[in-house]
Amino acid sequence: MIKSSLSTSLHIMTVLAMFSEEWISSRILAESININPVLVREELRVLKNAGLIQSKEGKNGGVKLIKSADQILLSDIFKAIKKEDHIFTLRTNSPDKTCKVGKKINTNLKSLYQEIDEAIYAKLNEVSLESFKNRF
């Protein structure tokens, strides 16, 4: 679910940018987003694996940005959560190969979906986390 993951990750990263000197717990992030802390921790794992955040265990632990918000682009966050998927997915069934549309639909959809992904990436590449944070 790229749509909800991007929303959740952008929310997390914006909070971390707002309070960049503090270690923020997954509980606080979950309260801000109003979702289960388990879902927040799943997104945190992805963001950490992408090298966008760091974590610290213990009573005073939590997460924080690994670099300043002006060095992080929204496209970095998108790339972290997107993996190899497209925004849209193909149906799991195989179309009729004898049909004029069916034999080429998946090839044409994959090409279209790649163009859509690239357009989204290009737009997000224009916005830093710092400038996004400053909208609040």
C-alpha positions as a printed Julia matrix, in Angstrom:
136×3 Matrix{Float64}:
  0.0     0.0     0.0
  2.2     2.77   -1.26
 -0.52    5.38   -0.72
 -0.87    4.85    3.03
  2.84    4.13    3.53
  3.81    7.41    1.9
  1.31    9.34    4.03
  2.52    7.65    7.19
  6.2     8.06    6.33
  5.79   11.73    5.4
  3.96   12.32    8.68
  6.73   10.58   10.64
  9.51   12.4     8.84
  7.79   15.78    9.25
  7.44   15.28   13.01
 11.1    14.25   13.2
 12.08   17.34   11.21
 10.04   19.58   13.55
 11.76   18.15   16.62
 15.12   17.34   15.06
 17.12   17.54   18.3
 14.86   15.11   20.19
 14.52   11.35   20.21
 10.87   10.68   19.34
  9.2     7.42   20.43
  6.99    5.31   18.18
  4.2     5.85   20.73
  4.34    9.63   20.25
  4.43    9.21   16.48
  1.49    6.79   16.62
 -0.52    9.29   18.67
  0.23   12.06   16.18
 -0.84    9.91   13.25
 -3.63    8.22   15.24
 -2.62    4.69   14.24
 -1.32    1.61   16.03
  2.34    1.87   17.14
  3.04   -1.45   15.4
  2.25    0.19   12.04
  4.54    3.09   12.91
  7.36    0.69   13.81
  6.96   -1.05   10.43
  7.41    2.29    8.63
 10.32    3.21   10.92
 12.07   -0.01    9.95
 11.76    0.89    6.26
 13.0     4.45    6.85
 15.93    3.2     8.93
 16.9     0.62    6.3
 16.88    3.43    3.73
 19.35    5.41    5.86
 16.94    8.26    6.59
 16.59    7.84   10.36
 18.52    6.47   13.29
 17.2     4.81   16.43
 18.19    4.5    20.04
 16.94    1.85   22.47
 15.93    2.4    26.06
 13.9     4.69   28.28
 15.12    7.85   26.57
 15.28    6.21   23.17
 13.37    6.77   19.99
 14.16    7.87   16.46
 15.52   10.99   14.81
 16.64   12.09   11.37
 20.09   10.89   10.34
 20.78   14.16    8.46
 19.2    17.58    8.35
 15.77   18.0     6.79
 17.15   20.27    4.07
 19.31   17.35    2.86
 16.34   14.97    2.54
 14.06   15.14   -0.48
 10.52   13.82   -0.44
 11.63   11.61   -3.34
 14.08    9.91   -0.91
 11.13    8.96    1.28
  9.07    7.85   -1.71
 11.95    5.71   -2.99
 12.35    4.1     0.45
  8.74    3.0     0.74
  8.1     2.24   -2.94
 10.71   -0.48   -3.38
 10.23   -2.09   -6.81
  6.46   -1.74   -6.93
  4.52    0.65   -9.12
  1.91    2.99   -7.71
 -0.68    0.92   -9.58
 -0.59   -2.85   -9.98
 -1.67   -5.23  -12.69
 -4.48   -7.68  -12.15
 -3.26  -11.1   -11.06
 -5.17  -12.98  -13.74
 -3.71  -13.5   -17.21
 -5.6   -11.74  -20.0
 -6.74  -13.65  -23.07
 -3.71  -13.81  -25.39
 -5.97  -14.21  -28.44
 -7.7   -10.88  -27.73
 -6.33   -7.82  -29.51
 -6.32   -5.87  -26.22
 -5.58   -8.8   -23.9
 -2.34   -9.79  -25.6
 -0.78   -6.32  -25.14
 -2.58   -4.79  -22.16
 -0.01   -5.69  -19.48
  2.93   -4.46  -21.54
  1.2    -1.15  -22.22
  0.04   -0.77  -18.61
  3.55   -1.45  -17.28
  4.91    1.28  -19.54
  2.2     3.72  -18.46
  2.72    2.88  -14.77
  6.46    3.48  -15.13
  5.78    6.93  -16.62
  3.42    7.74  -13.73
  6.01    6.63  -11.15
  8.68    8.77  -12.82
  6.39   11.82  -12.85
  5.63   11.4    -9.14
  9.32   10.91   -8.36
 10.25   14.04  -10.35
  7.7    16.16   -8.46
  8.8    14.84   -5.05
 12.42   15.43   -6.07
 11.64   19.18   -6.12
 10.61   19.33   -2.44
 12.9    19.02    0.55
 11.65   17.72    3.87
 12.64   21.12    5.3
 10.41   23.04    2.89
  7.56   20.58    3.47
  7.95   20.94    7.25
  7.79   24.71    6.93
  4.23   24.47    5.62
  3.05   23.66    9.16
